[in-house]
């Protein structure tokens, strides 16, 4: 949760109600500063998600563009290379089909249970 507000006095209310915001940004700051703080907050959350996802051994992780995705290892049905797009891996899972940059050699190192 990131609060963006003009009411700095309400920051104490968030603590009293045991709300744990990531940030509390006041609107009386410049637009550039507000933007910088929001970008910083997004980066903090993305880094925490990366740490959490990489620590979990029962999860298959992949990146598509700037987004990270995870699914249970048990849901993975098939990993194959793409004939139409060299350097891409096709993922077939329960309720999901995806194609992402990568190769089977790298996946074999990370997920030897599939090979």
Buried (B, 14 or more C-beta within 10 A) or exposed (E): EBBEBEEEEEEEEBEEEEEEEEEBBBEEEEEEEBEEBBEEBEEEEEEEEEEEBEEEEEBBBBEEEEEBBEBEBEBBEEBEBBEEEEEBBBBEBEEEEEBBEBEEEEBEEEBEEEE
